[in-house]
Amino acid sequence: MLLSIIEQAVLLLALGWLLSVNVRKGAYHPRLLVLTSGFWFGLIAIVCMLMPFTVAPGVLLDARNGVLFVAGLFAGPVSAALAALLAGLFRVWLGGEGVVPGIINIVLSLLLGLGVRHAVDRGWMQLRLIPVLPAVVALHLAVLGAIGLMMSPELRPQLLHLAWPFLLVMVPLTLILVQILKDAEQRRREQQALRESESRLRAITSALPDLMFVMDEDGRYLEVVASNPDLLYAADGQVVGKTVTELFEQEQAEAFLGFIRRALGSQTGSSLIYQLDTQGGRRTFESLARAMEVPFAHRRAVVILTRDITQRVKNETELRIAAVAFETVQGMLVTDEHNRILRVNQAFTDITGYTPEEVIGHTPAIFSSGQHGPEFYRQMWQSITQRGHWQGEIYNKRKSGHLYPQWLSISAVRDGKGRISHYVASISDITQRKKDAEQINHLAFYDALTGLPNRRLLVERIGQVQAAGHRGGTLGALIFIDLDNFKDINDLWGLPVGDQLLQQAAQRLNKAVRETDTVARLGGDEFVVLLGELSSEPGQAATRLEHLAHKLLSVLEQPYVHESHILRGSASMGLVTLADHSLSADELLQQAELAMYEAKSAGKGKIRFFDPEMQEAVAERLRLEEDIIRGMEAREFCVYFQPQVDHDKGIIGAEALVRWRHPQRGVLAPGAFIRVADEAGLMNRIDSIVLQRACEQIASWSRLPAFADFTVSINVSAAQLYQPGFIDDVLEVIKLTGADPARIKLELTESMLLNDMPKAIERMRILKCHGIRFAIDDFGTGYSSLHYLQQLPLDQLKIDQSFVRVLPEDENSLSIIQAITAMARSLKLEVIAEGVENQAQRDLLHANGCSLYQGYLFSRPEPAEVIERMMGAEERA
C-alpha cells in the first residue's frame, strides 16, 4: 500500500509539471485552454484511479480527490466540471461496490475546490499554503470519512491504520500541486500582462508620428521603431547596426554622441534639437533620451524618442512673423463672429486712445462717429459677407471724442467648414495723409510764392468761363501781364527782394478785381487776370476790359517799398476777349501773350489788344523755323563767296557767306532767315555748315595754281565762339577737310568780344598757334577797349560798310576811316573796307590808306564755280 501511495505521489508531481506546461502553452489560446485544462485534469484523475490501493474489497483509495480539488481551485467551473465528468465516467466504468463513494468523493473534491476559488476571488482568503492547508486537510479527511461510512465496522480499523500515511503524503502533495499550478498561473498572468504591455506599447509607438531608437553608448542603433520610414536618414532606410558617425556629418555626429552621454549620466534624461537631410528632404528634429535601467545586449543603452518638428518650427516662425506683423504701425483689431473685440495692438491704442482693457468684449460700434448712415454700413457688411473683404475711408471717433478720418480694411476669417469665425481689421489714421493731399493739390494748382492759381488751374477756369459765357451769352476776357524790367530788380537787389515785389504785385491785382475773377501767376514775372461776364456786347466788353487794364496798370505802377528804398515798376499787358468759343485755353493764352509782347515792343506801361495779324506773324515765323531745320537736313544751305581785292583790282581772297537754296523760293540771302534762325537757337548749326563748306572749298582750291595765295574769311558768331568745344570743332573740321589753316581767316564782330574778352583772347591765341588768322568785322561800331584790342591776336581790321556807304559826302565817316587806318598802321594790321559800291568810294579809301576792298563794285557773292572762272580769266589777262 505504501508503495502505491508513493507511486501516486510521483505521478501527481509529474502530472503537476504537465499541467504547468499546459497553462503556459494555453495562454496563447485562452478558449482552448479551458478544454485542455479540463481534459488534462480529468486524465490525471483517471491515471490516479488506475494506480489505486485497496482499502477493502471494492473500496479503492487514490489521489484523484487532490487533482479534482486543484482543478476546481485553478481551472475554473467549466474545466473542473469537465475533469470531474471524465473522472466520474471512468469510475462508473470501473464498477465495484465503491462506485457511489467514488462519485461522492469526486463531487466533494470539485465543490470544495470551487468553494476555495470563490473565497479567494472574493478576497475572503489568500491563495497561499497556510490558508489553503485547512481546506486540503479537510478534503482528505472528508474523503476518508466518506469511505469509512461505506465500510463495514470490522474493516474500519483497517482504514484508520491507512489514514495517517495517506494524509502525510497526500496533503503535502496536494499543497505542492497547488503551488506548482499557482506559479504556473502567476507566470501565465505575468506573460499575459507582458504581452498586453508589449502590444499596447507597440500600438502606441506605431500610432505616434515619432521615431523611437534604442542606442548604445557608442551611438549604435540597436532597435528602431519608425511609423514613417521617410524620416530615416539612411540612404537605404536601414539604420540598425549602424553608428551615428556612419550616418551623420562629423559635427552632427559629435553633437549626437554628446547628447547620448548626457542622457546616460543624467537621471532626468537629455534633449537635443538638430537638422538632418532625410529621404523626405531636410527636416528639423527634437530628440528626448533617457538611460535604460538595465543593459541592452550587455551594453549601456538609451531610449531616444525623436519627433519631426519641421512643421512646428515653421508654424512657430510664422507665428513670430504674424506677431511682429500684428504689432505694425497700422492699428489691428480682431473680433469674433459676433463682432466682439478679442484683441488689439499698440498701434490701435496709439491711434484711438483706447487701451485693450477698455475695448475687449465690446463691439466697434463704440468708435462710431455718426457720420455714416445705415446704407453705408449695409453695403460695407454686404461686401464683407459676399467677398470676404472691404476697405475704404471712414470717419471714426477717438477716445477723446475727436473725429478723424481713417483708412479701414476688414477681412473675414473662415473656419474649415467655410463659416466666418473672426474678423480682422486694420486701421490707419489718414489725417496727415489728407492734409498732405490737400497740400499736394494746392501745390499742383497754386503758385507756391504768391498763393495764386497756377497755369493748370487757370486753364480749367478759362474753360468754365467759356462754358458759362456760352450758356449766358456774355463775354469773358484775359489780361496777360508782364512786369517791366523785373530782371533788373532781381539783379540789383537780389532774388528775395524780387520775390517780395511779386507777392505785393499779386496782392494788388487780387484787390483790384472782383471776387469772381481769377488772378493767376504763370511763372517769373508773368500774371494773367481772367475776367468773366463783362458784357453781352463785344464793343462794350472791350471797353470795360480796356478800362480795367488801365486800372491794373495804375495799381502796378505805384511805388514798391523795400526797407528804406522805393522801387518803381510798370507792366506791359496783352488783352483778348473770349469771343471765339472754339479756341482752347492754351490758344487764348497764346493770343494774350502775343498781344503782351506787342505792348512791350511799343514801350513800358503799354496795353495792346490781340490782333490776328500778330498770330499770323508768329505762325509764319514758326513755319520758317521748321523750314530752316528741314533745309539743313536736306543740305540746302551752301556757301557763296564775295571776292576781296587789292588796290590793283586783283582778287586776293573772298568772304564765305551763307546762302539757302530754297526749292520754292530760290537762293535766299541771310536777311530772309538769319533773325529767325538766331531766335530759334539754330545759328550754331548754320555756322558749322558754313565752316565745313568753306574749308572743303579751301582744300579744293589749294590744288589750283591760281589760288596759291587765296584766303577765305569765315564769320564766327558769339554762339559758336563761346561754346565749350569751339577750338576742337574748328581743328577737327580742318583735319577732316584737309584745308590749310593759313588760308583761313576767322572774322569776329567787335560787339561779340564784349561778352567775355579774356576767354575770346585765349581761344584766338590757341587757334593762332595753328596758323589761323583773325579779323575784326564791323570795326568802329562797337565799344571795345583799346587795351584789349592791343592784346587781341589780330591780322586785319574790317571797316564797317555803314561808314563806307555815306562816302564821299559824310566827312565824319571819313574822319573815322582815317582814324581806323592810322590805328591799323600803328598796330601793323591790314585794313579792308566792305560795302564799296562805286569808284569814288574806292579812290577816297585808297587816298586815306585803305588798299583792300570788298563790295558790289567788284562782285556780288557768287558760287565757287564763278569765283574759279573769275580767277582763271584774270590769270589769262
C-alpha positions in Angstrom: 0.0 0.0 0.0 2.8 2.4 0.9 4.4 1.7 -2.4 1.1 2.6 -4.2 0.9 5.9 -2.3 4.4 6.8 -3.3 3.7 5.9 -6.9 0.7 8.2 -6.9 2.8 11.0 -5.3 5.3 10.7 -8.1 2.6 10.6 -10.6 1.0 13.7 -9.1 4.3 15.6 -9.3 4.9 14.6 -12.9 1.4 15.4 -13.9 1.7 18.7 -12.0 4.5 19.7 -14.3 2.4 18.7 -17.3 -0.4 20.9 -16.1 2.0 23.9 -15.7 3.2 23.3 -19.3 -0.4 23.3 -20.4 -1.1 26.5 -18.6 1.9 28.3 -20.3 1.2 26.9 -23.8 -2.5 27.5 -23.5 -2.0 31.2 -22.6 -1.9 32.0 -26.3 -5.3 30.3 -26.8 -7.5 31.1 -23.9 -10.6 29.4 -25.1 -8.8 26.2 -26.0 -7.1 26.3 -22.6 -10.5 25.7 -20.9 -10.9 22.4 -22.7 -7.3 21.2 -22.4 -7.2 22.0 -18.7 -10.4 20.0 -18.1 -9.1 17.2 -20.2 -5.6 17.1 -18.5 -7.1 17.3 -15.0 -9.6 14.5 -15.9 -6.8 12.4 -17.4 -4.7 12.8 -14.3 -7.6 11.8 -12.1 -8.1 8.7 -14.3 -4.5 7.8 -14.2 -4.6 8.1 -10.4 -7.6 5.8 -10.4 -5.7 3.3 -12.5 -3.0 3.1 -9.7 -5.1 2.8 -6.5 -4.5 0.8 -3.4 -7.4 -1.3 -2.0 -8.7 -0.4 1.4 -11.4 -3.1 1.4 -13.0 -5.3 -1.3 -14.5 -2.9 -3.8 -13.2 0.2 -1.9 -10.2 1.9 -3.6 -8.2 4.9 -2.3 -6.1 7.2 -4.7 -5.0 10.8 -5.3 -7.9 11.8 -7.7 -9.5 13.9 -4.9 -6.5 16.2 -4.7 -6.4 16.5 -8.5 -10.0 17.5 -8.8 -9.7 19.9 -5.8 -6.9 21.7 -7.6 -8.9 21.6 -10.8 -11.8 23.4 -9.1 -9.3 25.8 -7.5 -7.4 26.8 -10.6 -9.1 25.6 -13.8 -12.5 27.2 -13.0 -16.0 25.7 -13.1 -16.0 24.6 -16.8 -12.6 22.9 -16.8 -13.2 21.4 -13.3 -16.6 20.1 -14.3 -15.1 18.5 -17.4 -12.4 16.9 -15.4 -14.9 15.6 -12.8 -17.1 14.3 -15.6 -14.3 12.3 -17.1 -13.2 11.0 -13.7 -16.8 10.1 -12.8 -17.4 8.3 -16.0 -14.2 6.3 -15.6 -15.2 5.4 -12.0 -18.5 4.2 -13.2 -16.8 2.2 -15.9 -14.6 0.6 -13.3 -17.6 -0.5 -11.3 -17.5 -2.3 -7.9 -19.0 -1.6 -4.6 -17.2 1.7 -4.2 -18.8 3.4 -7.2 -21.1 5.6 -5.2 -18.4 6.7 -2.6 -16.1 7.4 -5.5 -18.6 9.6 -7.2 -19.3 11.3 -3.9 -15.6 12.0 -3.4 -15.3 13.4 -6.9 -18.2 15.8 -6.4 -17.0 16.7 -3.0 -13.5 17.5 -4.2 -14.9 19.6 -7.0 -17.2 21.6 -4.8 -14.5 22.2 -2.2 -12.0 23.4 -4.8 -14.6 25.7 -6.4 -15.5 27.0 -2.9 -11.9 27.9 -2.1 -11.6 29.5 -5.5 -14.8 31.6 -4.8 -13.4 32.6 -1.4 -10.1 33.7 -3.0 -11.9 35.6 -5.7 -14.0 37.4 -3.1 -10.9 38.2 -1.1 -12.0 36.2 1.9 -8.8 34.3 1.9 -5.5 34.3 0.1 -4.1 31.7 -2.2 -1.2 30.7 0.0 -0.1 27.4 1.6 -1.2 28.3 5.2 -4.7 29.4 4.3 -5.2 26.6 1.9 -3.8 23.9 4.2 -7.1 23.5 6.3 -9.1 23.1 3.1 -6.7 20.4 1.8 -6.7 18.5 5.2 -10.5 18.8 5.3 -10.7 17.5 1.8 -8.7 14.4 2.5 -10.4 13.8 5.9 -13.8 14.1 4.2 -12.7 11.6 1.6 -11.5 9.2 4.3 -14.8 9.8 6.2 -16.9 9.1 3.2 -15.0 5.9 2.6 -15.3 4.9 6.3 -19.0 5.4 6.3 -19.3 2.8 3.5 -17.0 0.3 5.1 -18.2 -2.4 7.5 -17.4 -1.8 11.1 -14.9 -4.6 11.1 -13.0 -3.1 8.3 -12.9 0.5 9.6 -9.8 -0.2 11.9 -8.0 -1.0 8.7 -8.9 2.4 7.3 -7.6 4.1 10.4 -4.4 2.2 10.0 -4.0 3.6 6.5 -5.3 7.2 7.2 -2.1 8.6 8.7 0.2 7.6 5.9 -2.3 8.7 3.4 -2.7 12.2 5.0 1.1 12.6 5.4 1.6 12.0 1.7 -1.5 13.4 0.1 -1.8 16.7 2.0 1.8 17.8 1.1 1.4 16.5 -2.5 -1.8 18.4 -2.9 -0.2 21.6 -1.5 2.8 21.1 -3.8 0.4 20.7 -6.7 -1.4 23.9 -5.7 2.0 25.7 -5.5 3.1 24.4 -8.9 -0.2 25.5 -10.6 -0.1 28.8 -8.6 3.3 29.5 -10.0 2.3 28.4 -13.5 -0.8 30.6 -13.2 1.3 33.5 -12.0 3.7 33.1 -14.8 0.8 32.9 -17.3 -0.7 36.1 -15.9 2.7 37.9 -16.0 3.3 36.7 -19.5 -0.2 37.8 -20.5 0.4 41.2 -18.9 3.7 41.4 -20.6 2.2 40.6 -23.9 -0.5 43.1 -23.4 2.0 45.7 -22.3 4.2 44.9 -25.4 1.1 45.0 -27.6 0.0 48.3 -26.1 3.5 49.8 -26.4 3.8 48.7 -30.0 0.4 50.1 -30.8 1.3 53.4 -29.1 4.7 53.7 -30.8 3.2 52.7 -34.1 0.5 55.3 -33.8 2.8 58.1 -32.8 4.3 60.1 -35.6 7.6 59.9 -33.8 10.7 57.8 -34.2 12.0 55.6 -31.4 15.5 54.4 -31.1 17.5 52.2 -28.7 21.1 53.2 -29.0 24.2 52.1 -27.1 26.8 54.4 -25.6 28.8 54.3 -28.8 25.9 55.7 -30.8 25.0 52.4 -32.5 21.4 51.8 -33.4 20.2 48.6 -31.6 16.5 49.0 -32.3 14.3 51.3 -34.4 10.6 51.9 -34.5 9.6 54.3 -37.3 6.0 54.9 -38.4 7.3 57.0 -41.3 10.4 55.4 -42.9 10.9 58.6 -45.0 12.1 60.3 -41.8 15.0 57.9 -41.5 18.2 59.5 -42.8 20.0 56.4 -44.1 20.1 56.2 -47.9 18.7 52.7 -47.9 16.4 53.2 -44.9 18.4 50.7 -42.8 19.9 52.1 -39.7 20.0 49.2 -37.2 23.6 48.2 -36.6 25.0 51.5 -37.9 26.5 54.3 -35.8 25.8 58.0 -36.0 29.3 58.5 -37.3 28.3 56.5 -40.4 25.1 58.4 -40.9 25.7 61.9 -39.8 28.3 64.5 -40.7 31.1 64.8 -38.3 29.9 67.8 -36.4 26.4 66.4 -36.1 27.7 63.0 -35.0 29.8 64.5 -32.2 26.8 66.6 -31.0 24.6 63.4 -31.0 27.2 61.4 -29.1 27.4 64.1 -26.5 23.6 64.0 -26.3 23.7 60.3 -25.6 26.4 60.6 -23.0 24.5 63.3 -21.2 21.4 61.1 -21.1 23.5 58.2 -19.7 24.8 60.4 -17.0 21.5 62.0 -16.0 18.6 60.8 -14.1 16.1 63.1 -15.9 17.3 62.5 -19.5 18.5 64.8 -22.1 17.1 66.7 -25.2 18.5 67.9 -28.5 17.2 69.8 -31.5 19.0 69.4 -34.8 18.6 69.3 -38.6 19.2 66.3 -40.9 18.9 65.6 -44.6 16.4 62.7 -44.8 14.8 60.8 -47.7 12.0 63.3 -47.4 14.3 66.3 -47.5 15.9 68.4 -44.9 14.0 68.2 -41.6 14.2 69.5 -38.1 14.1 67.0 -35.2 13.7 67.2 -31.5 15.1 64.1 -29.6 14.5 63.2 -25.9 16.8 60.5 -24.5 16.6 58.5 -21.2 19.0 55.9 -20.0 17.7 52.3 -19.7 17.8 50.9 -16.2 19.2 47.5 -17.4 21.8 46.9 -20.1 20.6 46.1 -23.6 22.6 43.3 -25.2 25.1 43.7 -22.4 25.8 47.3 -23.1 24.7 50.6 -21.6 21.9 52.0 -23.8 19.4 54.8 -24.0 15.9 55.0 -25.4 15.5 58.0 -27.7 12.2 59.4 -28.8 12.6 61.6 -31.9 9.9 63.9 -33.2 9.8 65.7 -36.6 9.2 69.3 -35.6 9.8 70.8 -39.0 6.2 72.0 -39.3 6.2 73.1 -35.7 9.3 75.2 -36.3 7.7 76.6 -39.4 4.5 77.4 -37.6 6.4 79.0 -34.7 8.3 81.1 -37.2 5.1 82.1 -38.9 3.6 82.9 -35.5 6.5 85.1 -34.7 6.2 86.8 -38.0 2.5 87.2 -37.5 3.1 88.6 -34.0 5.6 91.1 -35.4 3.2 91.9 -38.3 0.4 92.3 -35.8 2.4 94.9 -34.0 2.8 97.2 -37.0 2.3 100.9 -37.4 -1.2 100.1 -38.6 -3.8 99.6 -35.9 -5.0 96.0 -35.8 -8.3 94.7 -34.4 -9.5 91.1 -34.1 -13.2 90.3 -33.3 -15.2 87.0 -33.0 -18.0 86.1 -35.3 -20.4 88.2 -33.3 -18.1 91.3 -33.8 -16.9 91.4 -30.2 -13.4 92.6 -29.9 -10.8 90.0 -28.9 -7.5 91.7 -29.4 -5.9 95.0 -30.4 -2.3 96.1 -30.9 -0.4 99.0 -29.6 -0.8 101.0 -32.8 -4.6 100.7 -32.3 -4.2 102.3 -28.8 -1.9 105.0 -30.2 -4.5 105.9 -32.9 -7.7 105.7 -31.0 -6.6 106.3 -27.4 -8.4 103.2 -26.2 -6.4 100.6 -24.2 -7.1 96.9 -24.8 -8.9 96.6 -21.5 -11.3 99.3 -22.5 -12.4 97.7 -25.8 -12.0 94.0 -25.4 -15.5 92.4 -25.2 -17.1 95.4 -26.9 -18.1 95.9 -30.5 -16.5 98.5 -32.8 -19.7 100.5 -32.5 -18.1 102.4 -29.6 -15.9 104.1 -32.2 -18.8 105.2 -34.4 -18.7 108.9 -35.4 -22.3 109.2 -36.6 -21.1 110.5 -39.9 -22.2 107.5 -41.9 -25.8 106.3 -42.4 -27.2 102.8 -42.2 -26.9 102.4 -46.0 -23.1 102.9 -45.8 -22.7 100.1 -43.2 -25.2 97.8 -45.0 -23.1 98.0 -48.2 -19.9 97.5 -46.1 -21.1 94.3 -44.4 -22.6 93.0 -47.6 -19.2 93.3 -49.3 -17.5 91.5 -46.3 -20.0 88.7 -46.3 -20.0 88.2 -50.1 -16.4 89.0 -51.0 -14.7 88.4 -47.6 -13.2 91.9 -47.6 -13.9 95.6 -47.6 -11.7 98.6 -47.5 -12.4 102.3 -47.7 -12.3 105.7 -46.0 -14.4 106.1 -42.9 -14.7 108.7 -40.1 -14.4 107.3 -36.5 -14.2 108.7 -33.1 -11.1 108.7 -30.7 -11.5 108.2 -27.0 -11.1 111.9 -26.6 -14.3 112.4 -28.7 -12.5 113.9 -31.7 -13.5 112.7 -35.1 -10.7 111.7 -37.5 -10.5 110.1 -41.0 -9.1 106.6 -41.1 -8.5 104.0 -43.8 -10.2 100.9 -42.7 -9.7 97.4 -44.1 -11.8 94.4 -42.9 -11.3 90.8 -43.8 -13.4 87.8 -42.8 -11.7 84.7 -41.5 -13.4 81.4 -42.2 -13.0 78.0 -40.4 -12.6 74.6 -42.1 -16.4 74.5 -42.7 -16.4 77.8 -44.5 -18.2 79.6 -41.7 -17.0 83.1 -40.6 -15.1 82.7 -37.3 -13.4 86.0 -36.9 -12.9 89.4 -38.4 -9.5 91.1 -38.8 -9.5 94.9 -39.3 -6.5 97.2 -39.9 -6.9 100.9 -39.5 -4.6 103.8 -40.4 -5.0 107.4 -39.3 -5.1 109.3 -42.6 -5.4 112.7 -41.1 -1.9 113.7 -42.2 -2.3 112.0 -45.5 -5.4 114.1 -46.2 -3.6 117.2 -45.2 -0.7 116.2 -47.5 -3.1 115.5 -50.3 -4.6 118.9 -49.8 -1.1 120.4 -49.8 -0.2 118.5 -52.9 -3.4 119.6 -54.6 -2.6 123.2 -53.6 0.9 122.8 -55.0 -0.5 121.3 -58.1 -3.0 124.1 -58.7 -1.5 127.1 -56.9 1.7 129.1 -57.1 4.0 128.4 -54.1 5.3 132.0 -53.9 2.2 134.1 -54.3 -0.6 131.6 -53.5 -2.3 132.5 -56.8 -3.7 129.8 -59.1 -1.1 128.4 -61.5 -1.4 127.7 -65.2 -3.1 124.4 -64.7 -5.9 125.8 -62.6 -6.2 128.9 -64.8 -6.7 126.6 -67.9 -9.6 124.9 -66.0 -11.2 128.1 -65.0 -10.9 129.5 -68.6 -12.9 126.5 -69.7 -15.5 127.2 -67.0 -15.8 130.9 -68.0 -16.1 129.9 -71.7 -18.9 127.5 -70.9 -20.7 129.9 -68.7 -20.4 132.7 -71.3 -21.7 130.3 -74.0 -24.7 129.5 -71.9 -25.4 133.1 -70.7 -24.4 134.9 -73.9 -21.8 137.0 -72.1 -18.1 137.5 -72.9 -15.1 137.0 -70.7 -11.6 138.2 -71.2 -7.9 137.6 -70.5 -5.3 140.1 -69.5 -1.7 138.9 -69.8 0.6 140.9 -67.6 4.4 141.1 -67.7 6.3 143.3 -65.2 8.7 145.6 -67.0 12.4 145.5 -66.0 11.8 142.9 -63.3 15.1 141.2 -64.2 17.0 144.5 -63.3 15.4 144.5 -59.9 16.5 140.9 -59.3 20.0 141.6 -60.5 20.3 144.8 -58.4 18.6 143.9 -55.2 18.6 140.1 -55.2 16.0 137.3 -55.5 14.4 137.8 -52.1 13.5 141.4 -52.9 12.2 140.3 -56.3 10.0 137.7 -54.6 8.6 140.3 -52.2 7.8 142.5 -55.2 6.0 139.6 -56.9 4.0 139.0 -53.7 3.0 142.6 -53.5 2.0 142.7 -57.1 -0.2 139.6 -56.6 -1.9 141.3 -53.6 -2.6 144.5 -55.6 -4.0 142.6 -58.5 -6.3 140.5 -56.3 -7.6 143.6 -54.6 -8.3 145.4 -58.0 -10.5 142.7 -59.4 -13.8 141.1 -58.4 -14.0 138.0 -56.2 -15.5 136.1 -59.1 -12.4 136.9 -61.3 -9.2 135.0 -61.2 -5.6 136.3 -60.9 -3.0 133.6 -61.8 0.8 133.6 -61.9 2.3 131.6 -64.8 5.8 131.9 -63.6 8.6 134.5 -63.4 7.1 138.0 -63.6 4.1 136.9 -65.7 0.5 137.2 -64.4 -2.9 136.5 -66.0 -6.2 138.0 -65.0 -9.3 136.0 -66.1 -12.5 138.1 -66.2 -16.0 136.7 -66.6 -19.3 138.3 -67.6 -18.1 141.6 -68.9 -21.0 142.2 -71.3 -23.0 140.5 -74.0 -22.0 143.2 -76.5 -18.4 142.8 -77.9 -17.8 146.5 -78.1 -19.0 147.2 -74.5 -16.9 144.2 -73.3 -13.8 145.6 -75.0 -14.4 149.0 -73.4 -14.8 147.5 -69.9 -11.7 145.3 -70.5 -9.6 148.3 -71.5 -10.8 150.3 -68.5 -9.9 147.6 -66.1 -6.5 147.1 -67.8 -5.6 150.8 -67.2 -6.7 150.4 -63.6 -4.4 147.5 -63.2 -1.6 149.5 -64.9 -2.1 152.2 -62.4 -2.1 149.8 -59.5 1.2 148.1 -60.6 2.9 151.5 -61.3 2.5 152.5 -57.6 5.9 152.5 -55.8 7.0 149.3 -54.0 8.7 149.9 -50.7 11.7 147.8 -49.7 13.3 148.8 -46.4 14.2 152.5 -46.9 14.2 152.2 -50.7 11.4 152.9 -53.0 11.2 150.7 -56.2 9.1 151.7 -59.1 7.8 149.5 -61.9 5.4 149.2 -64.7 3.8 146.4 -66.7 3.0 145.5 -70.3 -0.4 144.0 -70.9 -2.0 141.9 -73.7 -5.8 141.8 -73.9 -8.0 139.3 -75.5 -11.8 138.7 -75.3 -13.2 135.1 -75.1 -15.5 135.6 -78.0 -14.4 132.6 -80.0 -15.6 129.6 -78.0 -13.9 127.1 -80.4 -10.4 128.2 -79.2 -8.8 126.3 -76.4 -7.5 127.9 -73.2 -3.9 127.4 -74.4 -4.7 129.2 -77.7 -6.3 132.1 -75.9 -3.3 132.4 -73.6 -1.0 132.4 -76.6 -3.0 135.2 -78.2 -2.9 137.3 -75.0 0.8 136.7 -74.7 1.4 137.8 -78.3 -0.5 141.0 -77.5 1.6 141.5 -74.4 4.8 141.2 -76.5 3.4 143.7 -78.9 2.8 146.1 -76.0 6.3 145.5 -74.6 7.7 146.3 -78.1 5.8 149.6 -78.0 7.5 150.6 -74.7 6.9 150.3 -71.0 3.4 150.5 -69.4 1.5 149.8 -72.7 -1.7 148.0 -73.4 -2.4 146.1 -76.6 -5.4 144.1 -77.8 -4.8 140.9 -79.7 -4.6 141.4 -83.5 -5.0 138.3 -85.7 -2.0 139.6 -87.7 0.2 139.0 -84.7 -0.7 135.4 -84.7 -0.1 135.1 -88.4 3.3 136.6 -87.9 4.1 134.1 -85.2 2.8 131.3 -87.3 4.9 132.5 -90.2 8.0 132.6 -88.0 7.3 129.1 -86.8 6.8 127.8 -90.3 10.1 129.4 -91.3 11.8 127.9 -88.4 10.6 124.4 -89.3 11.6 125.1 -92.9 15.1 126.1 -91.9 15.5 122.8 -89.9 14.2 120.9 -92.9 16.6 122.8 -95.2 19.6 121.9 -93.1 18.7 118.3 -93.0 18.2 118.4 -96.9 21.7 120.1 -97.3 20.1 123.1 -99.0 22.4 125.5 -97.1 25.5 126.3 -99.1 28.3 128.9 -99.2 28.8 131.8 -101.7 32.0 133.8 -101.9 32.3 137.6 -102.2 35.8 138.5 -103.6 38.2 140.7 -101.7 40.5 142.8 -104.0 43.6 145.0 -103.5 44.2 148.4 -105.0 45.2 146.9 -108.3 41.9 145.1 -108.6 43.5 141.8 -108.1 41.4 139.1 -106.2 43.4 138.1 -103.1 40.6 136.2 -101.2 36.9 136.1 -100.5 34.4 136.1 -97.7 32.3 133.0 -97.2 28.6 133.9 -96.9 25.8 131.5 -96.2 23.0 131.0 -98.8 19.9 129.0 -98.7 18.9 127.3 -102.0 15.2 127.0 -101.2 13.3 124.6 -103.5 10.4 127.1 -104.0 11.8 130.5 -103.2 15.2 130.1 -104.9 18.5 131.3 -103.4 17.9 133.2 -100.2 20.4 135.7 -98.6 20.8 135.7 -94.8 18.3 138.5 -94.4 15.5 136.2 -95.2 16.1 133.7 -92.4 19.0 134.7 -90.1 17.0 136.5 -87.5 14.5 133.6 -87.1 17.4 131.1 -87.0 19.1 133.2 -84.3 15.9 133.4 -82.2 15.4 129.7 -82.6 18.9 128.8 -81.5 19.9 127.4 -84.9 22.8 129.7 -85.6 25.4 127.4 -84.2 24.3 124.7 -86.7 24.4 127.1 -89.6 27.8 128.4 -88.6 29.1 124.8 -88.5 27.7 124.3 -92.0 29.4 127.4 -93.3 32.8 126.4 -91.7 32.5 122.9 -93.1 31.7 124.0 -96.7 34.3 126.8 -96.7 37.1 124.5 -95.5 36.1 121.9 -98.1 36.3 124.6 -100.8 39.7 125.9 -99.5 41.0 122.3 -99.7 39.7 122.1 -103.2 41.1 125.4 -104.4 44.5 124.6 -102.9 45.1 122.2 -105.8 44.6 125.1 -108.3 47.7 127.3 -109.1 45.5 130.4 -109.4 44.5 130.1 -105.7 48.1 129.8 -104.4 47.7 132.8 -102.0 44.0 132.9 -101.8 42.4 133.3 -98.3 38.9 132.8 -97.2 37.2 134.8 -94.5 34.7 132.9 -92.4 32.3 134.6 -89.9 32.1 133.3 -86.4 29.1 134.0 -84.2 29.0 134.5 -80.5 27.1 131.2 -80.0 30.0 129.5 -81.8 32.9 131.3 -80.3 32.0 130.7 -76.6 30.7 127.1 -76.9 32.8 124.7 -74.9 34.2 122.7 -77.8 34.8 125.5 -80.3 38.5 125.0 -80.6 38.3 121.3 -81.0 35.4 121.6 -83.6 37.4 124.0 -85.8 40.6 121.9 -85.7 38.5 118.7 -86.3 36.9 120.3 -89.5 40.3 121.4 -90.7 41.7 117.9 -90.2 38.8 116.2 -91.9 38.7 118.5 -94.9 42.4 118.9 -95.4 42.2 122.7 -95.5 45.4 124.8 -95.0 44.9 126.8 -91.7 47.0 129.6 -93.2 44.3 130.1 -95.8 41.6 130.6 -93.2 40.7 134.0 -91.7 38.0 133.9 -88.9 36.0 137.2 -88.6 34.7 138.2 -85.2 32.4 141.2 -84.6 33.6 143.8 -82.2 30.4 143.6 -80.1 30.9 139.8 -79.8 34.2 140.3 -77.9 32.5 142.3 -75.2 30.8 139.2 -73.8 33.9 137.7 -72.4 37.1 139.4 -73.8 39.6 137.3 -71.8 38.1 134.0 -73.0 38.0 135.3 -76.6 41.7 136.3 -76.5 42.6 132.9 -75.0 40.8 130.9 -77.7 42.1 133.2 -80.5 45.7 132.7 -79.4 45.3 128.9 -79.4 43.9 128.8 -82.9 46.6 131.4 -83.9 49.2 128.9 -83.0 47.8 126.5 -85.6 48.2 129.2 -88.4 44.6 130.5 -88.4 44.3 134.3 -89.0 41.7 136.7 -87.4 39.9 139.8 -88.4 37.6 142.2 -86.6 34.4 142.6 -88.7 32.2 145.8 -88.5 35.1 147.6 -86.8 34.1 151.0 -85.5 30.6 150.1 -84.4 31.5 148.6 -81.0 33.0 149.9 -77.8 36.0 147.6 -77.3 38.8 148.8 -75.1 42.0 149.8 -76.9 43.8 147.9 -74.2 42.1 144.7 -75.1 42.5 145.5 -78.8 46.2 145.6 -78.3 46.1 142.1 -76.8 44.0 140.5 -79.5 46.0 138.3 -81.9 44.5 140.1 -84.9 45.6 140.3 -88.5 43.0 142.5 -90.1 40.5 145.3 -89.3 37.4 145.5 -91.4 35.8 148.9 -91.8 32.1 148.6 -91.4 30.0 149.4 -94.5 28.0 152.0 -92.6 31.0 154.3 -92.8 31.8 153.5 -96.5 28.2 153.8 -97.8 28.0 157.5 -97.0 31.3 158.4 -98.7 32.3 160.8 -100.1 29.6 163.1 -98.7 29.9 162.4 -95.0 33.1 163.9 -93.6 32.5 162.4 -90.1 32.6 158.9 -91.6 35.8 159.8 -93.5 37.4 161.0 -90.3 36.6 157.7 -88.6 38.0 155.8 -91.5 41.2 157.9 -91.3 41.5 157.1 -87.6 41.0 153.4 -88.2 43.6 153.2 -90.9 46.1 155.2 -88.8 45.5 152.9 -85.8 45.9 149.8 -88.0 49.2 151.0 -89.3 50.4 151.6 -85.8 49.3 148.1 -84.8 50.7 146.7 -88.0 47.3 145.3 -89.1 45.7 145.1 -92.5 42.7 147.3 -93.2 39.9 146.2 -95.6 36.7 148.2 -96.3 33.4 146.4 -97.0 30.4 147.8 -98.9 32.4 149.6 -101.7 29.9 150.2 -104.4 31.4 152.9 -106.6 34.7 154.1 -107.8 34.7 157.4 -105.9 34.4 155.4 -102.6 37.3 153.2 -103.7 39.5 156.2 -104.6 38.8 158.0 -101.4 39.6 154.9 -99.4 42.8 154.4 -101.2 43.8 158.0 -100.7 43.3 157.6 -97.0 45.5 154.5 -96.6 43.0 151.6 -97.2 44.1 149.4 -100.1 41.9 146.3 -99.6 38.2 146.3 -100.7 35.1 144.3 -100.8 31.8 145.2 -102.3 29.4 145.3 -105.2 31.8 147.5 -107.2 33.9 144.4 -107.7 31.5 141.5 -107.4 28.4 140.2 -105.6 28.7 137.0 -103.6 28.9 134.1 -106.1 29.2 130.3 -106.1 32.6 128.8 -106.1 32.4 128.0 -109.8 32.0 131.7 -110.7 35.0 132.6 -108.4 37.1 130.0 -110.2 36.1 131.5 -113.6 37.0 134.9 -112.4 40.4 133.8 -111.1 41.0 131.9 -114.4 40.1 135.0 -116.6 42.4 137.2 -114.5 45.2 134.8 -114.9 44.9 134.8 -118.7 44.8 138.6 -118.8 
